[in-house]
Amino acid sequence: MARETPRTLNLAARYLLGALVVGIATCTAWLSFGHNHQRDVVMTFLLGVVLASMRLGYGPSLFVAVGSVAAYDYYFVEPYYRLTVTDPWDLITLVIMLFVALVISGLTARVRKEAAVAQSAKIQVEAEQLRNSLLSSVSHDLRTPLAVVQGAATALLDGWDDLPGARRREFLETISDETLRLNRIVRNLLDMTALDANALRVKKELQPVEEVIGVALGRLEELLRDHPIETDVPHDLPLVALDATLIDQVLVNLVENAAKYSPAGSSIQVSAHRAAGGVEVKVADRGTGLTPGDEERIFEKFYRANRTQPGMGLGLTICRGIVRAHGGTIRAEARPGGGALVRFTLPADPHAGKGPVGLPEEADVG
């Protein structure tokens, strides 16, 4: 016997539910009114047609409409328990009842269809708005560092012999900084694409968290020249199963955010301590802090709490995706005394998390 598809099974189930609606309407009318109050009996059946039209779709609602007329004729119209009609007025009643039931089914089906079209149009509009936001953000975020790099490179090419050594070094540092910024933008886009496609590969190994934190802070040395870093990372923390490249990206994004939203000269604290089943890492700043209600929203794609700062609103979304892929959790909160605190946990269990998804063994994301 050929296997029925899920769609066929779903349709068959809806027709079975339609038959159940007719049965319930028949029992309700019989127990409530018997052979009296024919108008109330008809209304009971029409109520069943309305409910079926709202919940079961057009085909099953037509089935309920026809079934209700047949049940009314069989149980409530003389001669009883026969599908025959002798009184012309009863025949008129049945015809009107069938007509009304079919109209109800048709109107409800039309409303459902128009609602589906409206929902589809809304989704398309939201997708278009999202695409435009992404293109606008990416265009701006790429154009700015490219313009700076081009300007600095042009100045060096045109005036290399006339520029003092300190000035040449300043231009070269500018090019280096903006190139690193471009690299972070492109990397975030690639990571976001991998997360959206369920293709983020996590290659976990038991490693000390303090080493990963040290590497991440070393990469940000230039960015953090105006922000003293305070670290509190005990050396006796348990080894954690993690992908060092991806967790490094989490730390870079969090510390970069802290520096972006903090005034020059303010310190950034990076700490880690034992937590239930693993290690919790915290990144805290003394910046603008969080508006109540933003604690969860800042992890949404393209959401930026402070739109005066450059960025696409992808960094924290990527952090959440990476941490969840490790089987951990991440959350943000306002810091007492001002500023923001983001904490994430990493389980010590090497089997925690989703593991590799979607990419071949030798592939690496980020």
N, C-alpha and C positions, 0 to 999 in steps of 0.2 A: 504494500500500500504506500502510495506516495505521501511524503511528509507534507503537512500543511505549513504554509509560511506563517510567521507571527502575525502578519496583517490579516490573513484569512482567519486565523484563530480569533483575533480581536474582533473582526466583523461578526463571526459566528457567536461570540460571547455577547455582543451587543444585541443581536437578534434574540438570543435566549433571555437577556434582560428585558427586552421588549415584551416577550411572551409572559414573563413574570409580572410586568406592569399591568398587562391585561388581566391576569389572574387576580392580582391584588385589587384592582379596580372592581372586578366582578364580585369578589368576596365582600369588599367594603359596601358596595351598593346593595348586595343581597342582605347582609346583616343589618344594615342601617334602614333600608327602605322596603325590602321585599318587592312585592308587585305593586306597591303604592308609590305615590310621589314620582311619577315617571320623569318629570323635569329634573328632579334632583339626581335621579339615576343617570340621566344623560350628562349632567354637569360633572358627575363623578368620573365618567369615562373620558370626557373632554379634558379634565384635569390631568388624567393619566397621559393623554396625548401631548399636552403641554410639557409635562415633565420629561417625557421621552424625547420630544423635539429639542429640548434644551440640553440634554445630556448624551443622547445616543446617536444623533446624526439624522440625516434626511431619510435614508432607506429604512432603518429600523423604526423611525417615527411613522412612516407610511404604513409599515407593517402593524404598528400599534393602532393606527387609525382604523384600518380595515378590520383588525382583530376585535377592536372595541365595538364596532358596528355589528359584527357577527355575534359577539357575546351578548350584546344588548338584545338582538333579535332572538337568540336561542333561549335566554333565560327570562327575559322580561316582557316579551311581546307574545300575545296569544296567536296561534296555539303554542303553548310553552314547549320547550325542549325540541323544537323543530325549526329548521331554517326556512320557514315559510311565513308569508304575511297575507292575511285575509282582509284586514281593515285598511282601506285606502289612506286614512289618516296616519296609521302606523307606518305605512310605506313612505308617506311624505316626511314623517319624523326621521325615519332612517336615512332618507336621501339628504335631508338638511344636516343631520348629524354627520354623515360622511363628508359632505361638502365643507362644513365648518372644520372638521378634523383635518382634512387635506389642506385647507387654507392655513390653519395653524402650523402644520408641518412645513409648508412652503415658506411662510413668512419667517418662521424661526430659522430655517435653513439659510434663507437669504441674509438674515441678520448675522448669523454665525459666519457666513462667507465674507460679508462686508467687514466684520470685526477682524477676521483673519487678514484680509487685504490691508486694512488700516494698520494692523500690528506689523505686517511685513514692510509697509511703507515707512513706519516709524523706525524699524530696525535699520532699513536702508539709509534713512536720514542720519541716524546716530552713527552708522558705520562711515558715512561720508564725512560727517563732522570730525570723527576720530581720525580719519585719513588726512583731512585737511590740517588738523591740529598737529599730527605727526610730521607732515611735510613741512609745515610752517616752522615747527620747533627744530627739526633736523636741519632745514635750510639755514635758519638763524645761527644755530649752534656750530654748524660747519663753516659758514661764511665768515664769522668773526675771527676764529683763530687762523683761517687761511689768509684773510686779509692782513692780519698782523705778521704772519710768517712772510708773506709776499713783500710787505713794506720793509721789514727788517732785512730780508735778503737783498732787495733792490738797493737799500741804503749801503749795504756792505759792498755790493758789486760796483756801484757808482763811485763810492768814495773811500775804498779800502786804503789807498795810500795816504789820504788826507786825514783819516780818522785816527785819533789817539788809541792806544792799546786798550785802555779802560772802556772806551766807547764801543770798540769792536767786540769786546767781551760781553758788554751789556746787550748788544744786538744778538750775539750768538746764544746767550742765556734766554733771551726772549724767544728765539726760534725753538730752542730746546723745550722750554715750558709749554709753548703752544702746540708743539708736536706731541708732547705727552698728553695734553688736553684732548687733541684730536684722537689719539690712540684710545683714551678712555671712552670717548663718545662712540667710536666705532665698536669697541669691545662691548659696551652696554647694548648697542643695537643687535650685535650678533648673539649675545646672551639672551636678550629678550625674544629674538626669533627662535632660538633653541627651546626656550621655555614654552612659547606659544605652540610650537610644533611637537611638544612632548619628547624632544630629542636631546635633552640635556643628559650628558653622560657623567655619572659620578663614580670616580675611581678612588675608593677609600682605602686608606692604610692607617694603621695605628701610629699616631705621631704626637709629639708634645705640642700643646697649644702655644706655649711661650715662643717657640721657634717661628711659628706661622705669624704671630703678632709682630715679632721682631722684623721679619722680612717685609711685612706690609708697611710698617712704620719707616723702614729704610727706603722703600720706594717713594715715600711721600716726603722725604727730607726737604726738598726744595719748596713744596707747597706749604710745609709747616714751619717755615722759617720765622713767621710772625706769630706763631702759636706754641708756647711751651707745652711739652707733652709730659704728663704725669702717668706713670705706669705702676700698677700693683698686680703683679703676676707671680704668685708663689711657684717655686721650683718643684714642689712635691705634688703638683696636679696630676691626676691620672692621665694616661695616654687616651687619646680620643680617635675614633675611626672617622677620618675626614679626607676629603680631596683638597690637598694643600692649595692648588691653583684656584679652586673655586672659593674656598674660605678666605684666601688672600684677597680675592675680588670683593667679598662681603666687607671685610675690614677696610679696604681702600675706599669703597663707596661710603661707608659710615663715617670714617674719619674725614674724608673730603667734604661730606655734607656738614659735619660739625665745624670745620674750618670756614666753609662758605657762609654759614649763618651766624658766625661769631665775630665780634669785633677784634681787630688786630690787638695783639698783646694778651688776650684772654687765653687761659689754659684749656687743654683738652685732656680728659682723663680716660685712660684705657685700662681696664682691670679684668681679671678673671678669677673665679673661685669655684670650688666644688659645688655641684648641685646634684639633686637626686638622679642618680644613674648617669652622670656625666659632668660636664663643665658648662658654666654660664659665663659669657663674655659681655662686658658693658663698655659702651662708648658714651661719654657724657661731655657736655659743653656748657658754656655760660652765654649762649646766644639769645636769639629772639624767643626761644621756647616754642610751645605748642598751644594753639588755640583749642579750648575744650571742644571735643568732637573730632579733632584731627588725628587722634591717637591711632585710629584704624585707617582713616582715609589716606594718610600719607603713603601707605603701601599700595594704593591703587595706581594702575597704569596711567601715566601722564598727569597725575595730580601733583600740584606744587603748592605748598602752604604759603610760600612767599614768592609771588610772581615778579618781584623786582630783581630777583637773582636769576642768572642764566641757568639753563638746564631743561631737560626734556621730561623730567618726572618719571624716569625709569629706574634710577639707581636703587631706591628702596624696594621697588617691585621685584627687581632681580635678586636683591638680598633675601627677600621672603621666599622666592622660588628656590634658591640654592639651599637655604637653611631647611626648608621643608623637605627637599630632596635628600637631605642628610638625616631626616627623621626628627629634626629639632623644631623649636618654636622661636618666634621673634615678636617683640612688641615694643612700643614706644610709650613714653610718659613724660609729663612735665616734671622738671627737676626742682626740688625745693630750693628756693633762693634764686630761681631764674635759670633758664636754659632748658635743654632737652636731654633725655636719657634713652638710649636704645639698647636693649639687652636681647641676646639670643643664646639658646642652649644647644649643645651638641652632645648626643648620647655616646657613652663609652662603648656600647654594644656595637661590634663591627657589622652586625647584620641589620641594624636599624636603618630606616629610610627606604627610599624607593629603589635604589640601585640603578644600574645602567638601563637606559631606555632609548631605543631608537637608532643609535649610531653603532657602527662596526667597532670591533674590539680595539683597533689601533687609533680610533678617532679621539679627539680631545676638543672640548669646547672652551673657549676663552683664550 
